[in-house]
């Protein structure tokens, strides 16, 4: 999944997390979501959200700093 360069990957990640979780609860009342993260470069973190659909995000240290300061 590619996102426009001006969008926030962190915001998109949390929106997909919310959508998958709500869909899972609505359909079955239970489910399994898995989040993995690892540093893939000095300034990049790879985040993988696994559910019935998988999404992969790469966020920069700058994005993490902006998000955490909100």
Helices and strands as residue ranges (DSSP letters): H 9-27, E 34-41, E 44-50, E 54-60, H 61-68
